[in-house]
Amino acid sequence: MTKLTQKKKLGICIALLLLAGAAALFVLLFGKPKAQQEDYRLISSEDYDSVFISMYPLDTYQEEDFTKYRELTLLKTSYCIPDFSVLKQYMKRVAKSGNSISTVYLGIFPDKISPTELQELAELYPSAGFEVILSYPSAEYWKGLSEEEYTRMLGIYCDFLSAVEEKPNLRFYFYGSQAWLIANPHNYREDGIVAENIAREIMLHSDSIHEYLVTPERAEIFSGQLTELTGKIRTAPARPDLSNHCIVFLGDSVIGNFTDSLSIPGVVAAVSNASVFNCGYGGNSASMHPECPTALPGISQALVDGDLSLLPEGTQVYSGISSYLANPPIDKKMSVVIYYGLNDYFAGYQVDSEEDPYDIATYAGAIRTAVATLRAGLPDVQIILCTPNYCRQFNHGTEPHGGYILEQYADAVIALSEELQTELLDTFHGFGINKENWSEFIPDQVHPNAAFRFLIGESLTELIR
């Protein structure tokens, strides 16, 4: 092979340089990922007053929810931001879009960006409010890490939380230390991608007054919660598999008003693999009265007889029993959870009757009747009685209604569980809720929040035979 002349060598070098320059220009102009290109197009062409940019997928966050609950016209981006430099590029394009931006939601991984960088970004755009939502890995993620990687990632989260400073237009929110979120496998479509109802819950809680707002005072609390929870997750024995169990829930709005993975039946299904049927009925009482004709005794009879005509259509109890009848628990162990009492107290219905223990116009009589009906129609059924939970209304349940206070209904259930030989979950006394801490568990003053419902669901799972 003949040797190349110096002139030919120079020509080849120039050609290679030109090719390299052309390749670099092509990458600059066209080499961005398709999702990023589409984001840039939407940023420059759409009308919006808020934007959600994230390092984790936003598939299940719905723009319509921001309109409905926040009155915002949101643009949700698709590309998962890899680092701070790309985030700054996005913000520059948002700033040049011509839209007046009130709120910027940011989903971030604490190992890819620092609080200092986010503070820098907020200072560049002082007219916008930045709502930063830290990632929320599931329990399965934390369980799957090696000991070395677990220690490293836990340290990254704790260091990030401790470095957060309060700024006028920058807020941080952290949900990853909450058992109700990360310890419920049905809350996730896959690790890092929450279900749509959970995305909505996170959006609704990302406001300036909520308890998930990170402040210097709360940082240590969040870090401690994360350390304790993930440590427990990694060392706890596997939960028993109850896939051969069928569990029917009868109750008032505490059961019937919540129907997704955050409901009490939903938690039980998620952590146990049991088949569950939510037959709750909001506004209903255990006691049967003219103003409450479809009460616990009638619902129990409808369940046993398979008679939907006894139930009002369009209600959760109708839907739940319909589903149960369509999917009968063949070769499954049967449990029924009974959770009533708040509406009986609010209405002032009589707690018990000495003359007729089975008087369905009384709270205890209605429960006795329901238990007898269930045992007669469902052989070997396990009954779990739940007391009404603590509530804030009516002076923490101490204001007498019909001559009774709330604790008397709870005490009646405790006595009934012994009398009728059922399992018992005491939600009134057993979770340490009182006048000082009630807002952590029942912020609307009556109904358990997601955290309390998770505790109740886990406790019920332990009682299933």
N, C-alpha and C positions, 0 to 999 in steps of 0.2 A: 504494500500500500504506500503510495507516494505521500510524502510529508506535505501538510498544508502550508501554504505561504503565509507570511505575516498578514498580508492584505485580506486573505480569506478568513483567517482567524479573527481579525478585527470585525469583519462583516458579520460573522456568526455571533460574536459577543453583542454587537449592536442589536441584531435581530432578537436575541434572547432577552435583552433589556427591554426592548419594545413590547415583546410578548408579555413579559412580567408586568410592565406598566399597564398594558391593556387588561390583563387578568385582574390586577388590583382595582382598576377603574370599574370593571364589570361587577366585581364583588361589592364595591362601594355603592354602585347604582342598583344592581339587581340581585346581589348575593344574600340579602336578608331573608330569613325564613318567611315562608308564605304567610303565616299567621301574623308576623310582625308587619309585613307589607300591608295586609288587610287592616290591621289596627291603625296604621298611619293614614290610610285612605279614609277610614271612618272618622278619625280625629279631625281631619281637615275638612270633611264634607258634612258631618252631622251637626244638628243643633242639640245642645245639652248644657246643663248647668252643674253637673257633677260627673266624676269619672271614677271607675274602679280599676286599678292597675295592680297586678299581683305577681308574686313569684311562685304561687301554687295555683292549680286550676280553679277557675271560677264557674265551671259548667253549671252548677246547681244554684247559683245565685241568680235570681230573676229580676230583671230591670223593672218589671211591673210592681214588684214589692216595694222598691224604693219610691216609686210614684205614689203607691197607695198609703204607705206608712210614713214616709219622710217628705212627701210632696216634692220629690226631686226628679228631674229628667236625667237619668243616668246613662252614661256610655260605659259599657263593660268591655274591657279588652280581652283578647284571647291568648296572646303570647305570654308564656311564663318568663318573666323578667329574670335574667341570669345574674345581674350584678347592679351596682350603683350607677355605673356609667350609662348603661342602657336605660335605667330609670330616669336619669337626667335628660336623656334624649327624648323620652316620651313626654316629660313635663315641658320641655321646650316647645314641642309640637302642639301640646295642649294650649300653652300660653299664646301661640301664634294663630290659633284656630279662629279667633274672633269671638269665641264664646266667653261669657262672664261666668267664671267658675266659683261656686260657693263652697263646694266640698270635694275633697280628694280622698277616696278610700284607697288604702294601700295594704295589700296582703304580703307579708314578708317572712322570710326565714332568718332567724337571728344569727346564723352562721354565714350569711351572705351579705349582710349589711349591718351597720352599727347605728346606735342611737345618735351619735355625733353626726353621721352622714345624713340621717333623716332630719335632724335639727337644722343642718345646713340647707337642705332642700326647702324646709318650711320657711326659713328666713328669706329665701329667694322669691317666694310667692306669698307675701304676708297677707294678701287679701283673701286667700283661700283657707278653709279649715281642713287640716289633715287628720284623718281618722285611721290609725294604723292598727291592723289586726294581725297579731302574731300567729304563726302556724300552730296547729293543734293536732299533733300526731296521736294516733289511736293507741290503745293499750297493746294491741298486737305489734305495733312498731317498737314500743319500748321493750316488750318481752323478747323480741327477736334480736336485739343488739347484744354483741359480746360485752363482757364486763368492762373491757377497756373502752369500747365505743360508747357504752352507756354512760360511763363516768365523764367522758369527753363531752357528749351532747348535753348531759344534765348541767355540766359546768357552763356551757355556752348559753343555755337558757337562763340560768341563774345570774350569770354575769351581765347578760343583756338587761334583765329586769332591774338589777341594781344600778345600772348606768342610766336609766331613764330619768330625765329631768322634766319638770313642768314648764311648758312654753305656752304662750297665749293662743297660738293657732295649731298646736300639735298635741294629739292625745293618743295614747297607746291602750290597747285592750288585749287581755289574755284570758283564754278559756281552756287552755291546755292542761290546767291543773285541776279541772273539775271532773269528778267521777261520772256525773250524769251525762257528760259528753263523751269522754274518751273510753270509758269502761263499758259502753253499750255498743256492741258490734253492729246493731241495726241502724246506728246513726251514720254509718259510713257506706258509701257505694264501693269504695276501695280506699286503701290507706291514703289519707291526705285529701280525699274528695268526700265531703259530707253529703248526706241526703238532702233533698230540697227543703224539707221541713226544718232541718238543722241549720241550713244556710239562712233561712228566714229568721230563725231564733237568734242566731249570731248577729244578723243585721239589726234586729229589733233591740238587742242589748248593747249595741255599740253607740252609746250616747254618753253625754258628759256627766250624768248623775248616777250611772249604774255602778254596781259593786265590782264589775270586771274591768273598770278603768284602772290602769296602772298609775300609781303615784309613788313618790319616794317612800311614803309611809306604808303603802301596801306591798311594795316590792318584796320585802322580807317575808310577808305572809304568803304571797304567791309562790315564792321560791320554796318555802317550807312545805306548802301543800303539794307542789310538784315532786319534791324529793320524797315525801311520805307516800304519796299515791303511787308513783312509779316504782318505788322500792317494794311496796306491797304487791303491786301487780306482778313483779318479777319473781316474787317468792311464794305467792299464794298458790295453794293446790288448785288443780283444775276443778271447775264447778261440776257438780253431777249432771249427767245428761238425762233430762226428763222428757225426751222425745216420745216416750211411751205414756205420757200423761196428757189428759185433757182438763183444762181449767176454765170454769165459767165464772165470770165476775158479775155479781149483782150489787148495785149500789146507786147512789145519787149522782150529782154532778161531779163529785171527786173522781168517780169512775167514768161516767158517761160523757163528760164534756171534753175529754182528752182521748184521742183515738189513734195517735201515731206512735212512733217508737219511744216518745217521751212520756206516754201514758203509763199508768201502773200496770195494766195488762201488757202493754208493749215492752216494758222493761222485763217482766217475767218471761215473755216469749224470747227476748233477745239473749238473756243470760242463761236460760235453761233449755231452749229448744222445744219447750212444751207447746201444744196446740192451745191457744187461748181464744176466748170468746167474750168480747166486751158487751155485756147486757146492762150497762148502766143507763140511768134515766134521770137527766138533770131536773131539779125541782121536785123530785119524788121523795116520799117518806116511806119508812117501814110501816108505820101505822096506816090502816085503811080508813078513810073518811070520805064523805060526799065530795069534798073539794079535792080529794086525792084518791080517786077510785081505783087507779091502776097502781097499787102499792105492792110491797114485798110479797104478801101472801098470794095475790093474784098472779104476779110475775113468776113465782115459784111453781104455781099450778100450771101456768102456760108452758113453762119449760118441761115439766114432767109429762104433761098431756100432749105436747106438740101442737097446741091450739093457739094459733096466731090471732084468732078473732078476739081474744081477750086483751090484745095489745093495740095501742094507737099506731097506725102506720106513719112512716116518716120519722120515727124516733130511733134512737140508738138501740134501745132495748128490743124493738121490733127487728131491726137489722141484725143485732147480735144473735137473737134466738133463731131467726131465719137461717143464718149462717150455720149455727149449731145443728139445726135439723137437717140441713143439706149435707153436713159432714159429720155424721154420727160417730161417736168415739168407740169404734169397734176395737175390741181387744186393748183398750187403753184404760189406765187407772183414772178415775174421775174425782175431781175436787171442785168444790164450789166455795167461792169467797163472797162473804156478805159484808158490805161496807155501807152502813146507813147511820143516821143519827142527827146530822146537822139540821136538816129540815124539820125533823120531829121536834127538836128544841126550838127552832125559830117559830114554829107554829104553836108551841106550847102543848103538844099532845101528851097525854098521860103516860108516865113511865111504865107502870105495872098495875095489875089489879089483883087484890087478895081474893075477891069473889070468883073470878074466872081467869086463871093463868093464861088461857089461850084466847083471850079477848083481843081480836085483831085491831080494835080501835086503840089499843095501847101498844107502846113501843116493844116491850118485852113479850107481850102476847103475840104480836105479829111475827117476831123472830122465832118464838117457839113453834108457831104454826108452820112457818116456812121450813124450818129444820125438819119437822115431822113429815111434811109433804115431800121434801127432797129425799129423805131416807126411805120413805115408802115407795117412791117411784124410781129411785136410782140406787140399786143395791150396792153396798160397799162404798158409797160415796164418802169422801172426806170433806167435812165442813170446817171452814176457817172463818171465825167471827172477828171482825175488826171494830174497835171502838171508833166513834166519831173523833176526828182529829181536833186538836186544840184550835181555837179560832180567836181572832182579835175583836170581832164584833160583839156588841152588847156587853161592854166592859169586860172583855176577855171571857165571855160566857158565864159571868157571875150574876148578870141581871136576870132575875127569874122570869120565865115565860110560862104561863099556865101553872105557876107555882114551882117550876123546876129550873135548875141551872144545868149547864151543859155537862158538868162532871157527873151528875146523877145518871145521865144516859150512858156515859162511858163506864161508870161503875156497874150499871145494869148488865152491860155486855160481858164484863169480867165475871160477874156472878153466873150469867147464863152459860158461859163457856165451861164452867165447872159443873153446873147442873146438868147440861146436855152432853157433856163429855166431847167437846169440840176443841179444835186448835184455837189459839187466841193470838191476835196481834194488837197490842195496846198502843195505838198511835197518839192517844191523848197524853198519857204519862210517860211512855217509853222512849221518847226521842229528845227529852230534855228541853222542850219548847216552853217558853215562859214569857212574862211581860217584857223582859229585857231583850230577848233575841227573836221574837216572833217574826219580825220583818225579814229575817234570813230564810224563813221557811214558808211563810204564807203572806207574801207582799200585798195580795189583794184582800187580806184580812180573813179569808175563809178557805180558799183552795190551796192545797200544797203546790209549791212551784216545782220546776223540773228537778232540782236537787233533792227536795223532800220526796217527790214521787219515786225517784231512783232508790232512795233509802227504803221506802215502803216496799217497792218491788223486790229488791234484794232480800229483805226480811221475809216477805211472803214465800220466796223461793226456798228459803231454808226450812219453812214449815211444811212444804209439800211432802207427802209421805213417799 
